[in-house]
Every structure is written in C-alpha cells, then in structure tokens.
C-alpha cells in the first residue's frame, strides 16, 4: 500500500483506509456531499466525495473502506477527490497499518522515563510515582499505548508517553539550570501532569472524548487519580501533596486553557512552560509533515501566527 506520508499531488489511489471521520455537507447549490478524514499509521488525509452516486456504498466512521480517487493540492495541503467507496472485507487490510503510532520505540521511551523517575529521592514521592509507573501493570499498559490528544498534538499510539517523556526531560534540564527548583516535586509533577488523559480519551481507533473527558477534563481527572493514590500512602506529607496537586491543576497556565488554577509555585510555572513548549513544537512539526511546501501555511490557531518551514542553508 501507499502510505499517506508518501502521497503526492496527481496520483491515483485505490486502496484501504480507516475512515476516521465522516461529515455530511451541502453545497451552496443544494448538492449533498461527504467530507472525510482518511487515516493510516502515517497520518490523516482530508477527502471529499462530491458525487453521492451508487458508486459510494454505505459506510460509517471507523469503518475500513476501499477508496478510489485522485490526490490533489488544496490550500497547500493534500486532499483526495473520491469517486468510489466500499467497505473493506476481512483479509483486505491489517490494522497495524492504520493506527498512527510514535516513530520512537515505546520500550526505549519508557526506560528513559524510568531513568528520570530514579532521580526522585524523597521516599514518599518516589513511592507515589512507583505505585503508578512500576507497580500498576494496567496503568503501565494503558500509558504506553495511549495518545496525548484527540487531534492537536501527539494524537497517536505512544503519544502520551512521548509527550510525558519530553516534558519530564525539559523539567530535568530546568532543575539543572535553576537550583531553586524542587527536583523531586517537578519531576513527579511532569510525570503525572497528563495521566488524566487515560480517562479523558477513549482507546484507538476511536481516540475520542469520553463522557468524563467532556464533563471533567484531564486536569481534574488527573488530580483525582493522584489524590486518591496519595491517600493510600501513610505519612505522605500534606504540604508536599498540596504542592504536587497544585502543579497538576495549574499545568495549562491560564483559566481559558482549562487550568482551575494559575501557577503559584515556581515548579508549577516550570511545568507549564515545559508542557507548552513540547505541545507547540510538536504542533509545528506535525503541520510541516503534512506538506512539501516551503511557503507560509497560513495562521495556525494554536501557534497564533502564520507559519512556514525554515529555509535550507545555502553553501
């Protein structure tokens, strides 16, 4: 099969995709159409079905479908103009080709995260972290496979682990540069900051918001998960627990970004900056991977400005 990351303008496609999204629409002249998001493990391809003829058989979102059409360029991004669709039959596809996954080794990333965990010296904090990341097989399995978002950044298998590792690595760098920072508090907060996403988002292939995710959000869910575990550890210092939970609650930095609290501790501020740095850099990386253009791509709503790739150095 030809993967989405290798597709170029002008090619003809006739192959299986996972239909990630199906949205009916109506043109200005009253014609019905479908707007689709077609997925494989390398990315997502926008697609349009302008003519809803008998060649477009019935299908739903999250079905594996055989798509026939042509790839074109629209607004500096690839898009498929689809003419035929049918549901794929058993044996026509292998699911491993359709679920997006980190290009990093999950086991290697987890080993690196555990090395950072070993930098934590406070016995109660270390016990808390290990109760999740060492002693809880169900948590570990889910954490390794989960995404970090529905669509914004790290929305792939292993995305939550990759994002958490990067944020924790940044926080460990901060600790070495700014001795005022409480190493144990900041590293633990970094490892815990997004654990609520395990309940906020469903497993693949849906990778969509759960009822808890819609009504509570991952920040509150993560606070609850960590607070409940703290309560099982006899003698966990109350002030340290409050500081850790504050870091989780404040890690988005502002009320309008979903944080119930703004950072009041320097560790909370450091965590917010590390989280924001990795999220925004990953957003730009993922946008650049969707196009071969070196032109400006338009204003990205998450970055807040018009973005483009850096020009290559000339000798």
C-alpha positions, 0 to 999 in steps of 0.5 A: 500500500501507499502510505499517506506520508508518501502521497503526492499531488496527481496520483491515483489511489485505490486502496484501504483506509480507516475512515476516521471521520465522516461529515455530511455537507451541502453545497451552496447549490443544494448538492449533498456531499461527504467530507472525510478524514482518511487515516493510516499509521502515517497520518490523516488525509482530508477527502471529499466525495462530491458525487453521492452516486451508487458508486459510494456504498454505505459506510460509517466512521471507523469503518475500513473502506476501499477508496478510489480517487485522485490526490490533489493540492488544496490550500497547500495541503493534500486532499483526495477527490473520491469517486468510489467507496466500499467497505473493506472485507476481512483479509483486505487490510491489517490494522497495524497499518492504520493506527498512527503510532510514535516513530520512537520505540515505546520500550526505549521511551519508557526506560528513559522515563524510568531513568528520570523517575530514579532521580526522585529521592524523597521516599514518599514521592518516589513511592507515589510515582512507583505505585503508578509507573512500576507497580500498576501493570494496567496503568503501565499498559494503558500509558504506553499505548495511549495518545496525548490528544484527540487531534492537536498534538501527539494524537497517536499510539505512544503519544502520551508517553512521548509527550510525558517523556519530553516534558519530564526531560525539559523539567530535568534540564530546568532543575539543572539550570535553576537550583531553586527548583524542587527536583523531586516535586517537578519531576513527579509533577511532569510525570503525572501532569497528563495521566488524566488523559487515560480517562479523558480519551477513549482507546484507538481507533476511536481516540475520542472524548469520553463522557468524563473527558467532556464533563471533567477534563484531564486536569481534574481527572488527573488530580483525582487519580493522584489524590486518591493514590496519595491517600493510600500512602501513610505519612505522605506529607500534606504540604508536599501533596498540596504542592504536587496537586497544585502543579497538576491543576495549574499545568495549562497556565491560564483559566481559558486553557482549562487550568482551575488554577494559575501557577503559584509555585515556581515548579508549577510555572516550570511545568507549564512552560515545559508542557507548552513548549513540547505541545507547540513544537510538536504542533509545528512539526506535525503541520510541516509533515503534512506538506512539501511546501516551503511557503507560509501555511497560513495562521495556525490557531494554536501557534497564533501566527502564520507559519512556514518551514525554515529555509535550507542553508545555502553553501 
